[in-house]
């Protein structure tokens, strides 16, 4: 339960803050709401926020996850999964090295998007490096 003390009622937000929340919702972001002054405050997901003046709202916090695959579907030649800077997901046979704006030294590689078990992560590409689990 998040008893966020920084929850500000909608009526106390600036016009720009209100618009930012509304535009985020229109753009497909998940909005959470919490009644201000409630004895058991907690954030709940709102499918259709009604923008009440004594409710607090925020864009839902999305946990950061790395990309993943069912490694049983991947040749044992490939032990590393990561995103390139352009968003392409790669499986490689060598552990890549991060050099400022790109990965290098990853050797033989194949696209991960071709696997039906591929799950897109939410982390930054620089944080996406995942090693095949050891058995």
MOGI-V28510 format. One record per pair of residues at least 4 apart in sequence whose ideal C-beta (glycine too) atoms are under 7 Angstrom apart, sorted by the first residue. I is the first residue (numbers start at 1). J is the second residue. Records with the same first field share a line. If there is no record, write none. Layout:
BEGIN
I: J ; J
END
This chain:
BEGIN
1: 42
2: 42 ; 43
3: 41
7: 34 ; 36 ; 56
8: 12 ; 13 ; 56
9: 36 ; 53 ; 54 ; 55 ; 56
10: 18 ; 51 ; 52 ; 53 ; 55 ; 56 ; 57
11: 53 ; 54
13: 17 ; 18
15: 19
16: 20
17: 21
18: 22
19: 23
20: 24
21: 25 ; 31 ; 57
22: 26
23: 27
24: 29 ; 59
25: 29 ; 31 ; 49
29: 59
30: 45 ; 60
31: 46 ; 49 ; 57 ; 59 ; 60
32: 43 ; 44 ; 45 ; 46 ; 58 ; 60
33: 44 ; 46 ; 49 ; 55 ; 56 ; 57
34: 41 ; 42 ; 43 ; 55 ; 56
35: 54 ; 55
36: 54 ; 55 ; 56
45: 60
49: 57
62: 122
64: 122 ; 123
65: 121 ; 122 ; 123
66: 121 ; 123 ; 128 ; 130
67: 81 ; 83 ; 89 ; 112 ; 119 ; 120 ; 121 ; 128 ; 130
68: 119 ; 121 ; 130
69: 73 ; 74 ; 81 ; 112 ; 115 ; 117 ; 118
70: 117
71: 132 ; 133
73: 115 ; 117
74: 78 ; 91
77: 93
78: 91 ; 92 ; 93 ; 110
79: 93 ; 131 ; 132
80: 91 ; 92 ; 95 ; 96 ; 106 ; 129 ; 131
81: 89 ; 91 ; 112 ; 130
82: 90 ; 96 ; 103 ; 128 ; 129 ; 130
83: 87 ; 88 ; 89 ; 125 ; 128
84: 88 ; 90 ; 103 ; 125
85: 101 ; 102 ; 125
88: 111
89: 111 ; 112 ; 113 ; 118
90: 106 ; 109 ; 111 ; 112
91: 109 ; 110 ; 112
92: 96 ; 106 ; 107 ; 108 ; 109
93: 107 ; 108
94: 105 ; 106 ; 107
96: 103 ; 104 ; 105 ; 106 ; 129
97: 103 ; 104 ; 105
98: 103 ; 126
99: 104
112: 118
113: 118
121: 128
123: 127 ; 128
END
